[in-house]
Amino acid sequence: MAIADKLLVQRQRHLKWRWLDWLELALMILCGVLCFGFSLSVTADIVTRTIGHPWLWLQEVTSTLFIYAIFIGTAAATRRNDHLYLTAISEAMHGTSRLVVEVIIRIVVLGVAFCLVWYGYQNYLRGFGSFRLPSGTPIASLYAIIPLSGVLIGLFTIEQLVNGLRNGFDHPEPPEEDGTPVVTDAQMRVQP
C-alpha cells in the first residue's frame, strides 16, 4: 500500500474532488514534518538549557512550527471532515433536515474561513511593525499562515458544499478495513 493510500481518507469520498487529493496529501505530510520539527526543537531546547548553554533562537523555531502545524492541520482536518464539523448532529438526521443542517454547518465554517482570511491578513500586515527576539524577524512571519489556512478551509468547505448538494450528504460509508466483520441489522435479527 502506497503512502498516499494510507494518508488519504476515503471516508465521505462523495464530498471530495479527486484533483484536490494531492493537496490533502501534501498537507498531511507537511503536518507530520511540522510536528516532528516541533518535537525535535522542544527536545533540543530542553537539552541545551539542561547543559547550561541555551539556544534562545530555538524558542522562535518552536513557536513557529507549532503555529504553522495548528493552521495547516486545521485545513487538512477540514478536508477530512475531522474538524470544524458537527457530525453527531447531522449524521443522526436524514433527508431534508440533514441537507439543511449540513448546509448551515458549512456556511458557518465558510464564515470562519472568511474571518481567518480577512483578520489574518490584517494581522499579517500589522506584524511588520513588531519583531521577534533574538532574530529580529517581523512577527508577520507567524501570521502569514493564518490567511492561507482560511483560503484552504474555504476551498475545502466549498468542495464539500458543492458535492453535497450535487450528490447528497447522506451516503453509507464503506466498512473499515480493520478485519472485523460488519454485522447488519438484518443479520442481527436472524441470529438466535
N, C-alpha and C positions, 0 to 999 in steps of 0.2 A: 504494500500500500504506500503510495507516494505521500510526501509530507503535506502536499496541498489537500489530499483527501482527508487527512487527519485534522487539519486546521480549519477547513471549511465546514460549516454546519449545514447539513442537508434538511434540517427541520424548517418547515414552512417555506419550502422551495417555490411554491406557487406565488409567493410575495416578492421574489427576487429575480433580477435580470442577470443572466449568465455573464454578460460583459462586465459586470461590476465584481465578479468573483475575484479577479486579480487584485482589486483594491482591498477587499476584505482580507485576503491572504497577506498582502503587504502590511496592512495594519496589525494583523496578528503577529507577524514576525517582528515588526518594529516594537510592539508592546513587549515581546519577550526579550528583545535586546535592551530596551529601556529598563525593564525590571531587573535584568541581570546586572546591568551597569549600575543601577541604584544600589543593589545589594553589595556589589563589589566596592563601590565608593564609600558606603557606610562602614564596611569592614576595614577598609584602608584607613578611614578616619579614626576608627577606634584604635587600631594598631599603632598608628603614628602618634596619637595622643598618649597611649599607654607607654610607649618607649621614650616619651618626653620630647619628641620632635614633630609637633603637629603641622600638617599641611593645611593652612587655612583655606586655600582655594578649593579643597575637597567639599567644603560645605556648599559652595556655589554650584559645583557639579552635581552634588546630591540633590539639592533643591530643584535644579533644572531638570534632571532626569525624572524626579518624582512628579513634577507638574506636567511635563510632557507625557509621561505614562498615563496619568489620570485622564487627560483630554483625548489622547489617541485611543485609549481604552474605552472611553465613553462613546466615541464614534464607532469603533468596532462592535461594541456591545449593542448599539442601536441597530446596526445591520443584522445582527444575530438575534434580535428580539430578546436580549438578555438584560436590558437596562432601559430606564425611562419608559417602561411599558407595563401596564397593569393587566397581566394575563389572567389572574384569578377571576376578575370581574367579567372580562369579555369571553373567556373560554367556557364560562358557565351558561352562556346565552347562545341562542340560535336564531336564524332568520333575520328579520328586520331589526330587532332590538340589538343583536350583535353587530350588525352593519353600522348602526347609529353610534354605538359605544366605540367601536374600532375607529370610526372616522373622527369622533370627538377626541379620543386619546391622541391620535396622530396630529390633529390640529393643535392640541396643547403642546405636543413635542415640537411642532413647527414653530410655535411661539417661543419656546425655549431656545431653539436653534437661532431664530432671528435675534433674540436678546444676546446670545453669545457672539454673534457676528457684529451686531451694532455696538454694544457696550465693550466688547472685547477689542474691537478696532479702536474705539476712543481711548481705552486704557493703553493700548499699544502705542498710540501717538503720544500720549502724555508721558509714557515711560522713557522717552528720550531725554526728559529733564531730570531723571533720577538715575543714580549709578550704583552698581553693586560693588561691595568691597570684598576683597582687596584688589580685584582685577580692574575695576573702573568701567566695566561694560555697562551699557544702558540697561535699565531694568526692563526695557521693551523686549529684550531677548526672552524674557519669561512670558510675556503677554502675547507674543506672536502666535502661539499655538491656539489661543482661545478662539479667535475668529475662524481659523482654519477648521477647528473642531466643529464649530457651528455650521460651517458650509457642508462638511461631511455628514453631520447629523441631519441637516435639512435635505441633502441629496438622498440619503437612505430612507428618510421618512416619506419623501415624495415617491420614491420607488415602491415602498410598501403600500402607500395610499393608492397609487395608480393601479398596481397589480391586484390589490384587494378589491377595488371597485370593479375591475375587469373580470377577475377570476373568482371573486368571493373570498371572504376571510376564513370561512368555516370549511376546512378541509381535514379529513382524517390523516393523522400522522402515520408514517410507516413505522413498524416495530423497531425498537432498538436492537442493535446487533451485539448484545452482550451475552447471547447464548441461552437466555431464559425463554421458554416458550410463552407465547401470548395466548391467554385463555379468553375467549369471547364470552359475552353474556349467554349466548345460546348453548355453549359448551357447559357453562356453569349450571344451567337449568337441567341438562340431561344427566349430569353426574348425580349419583345417589347420595 
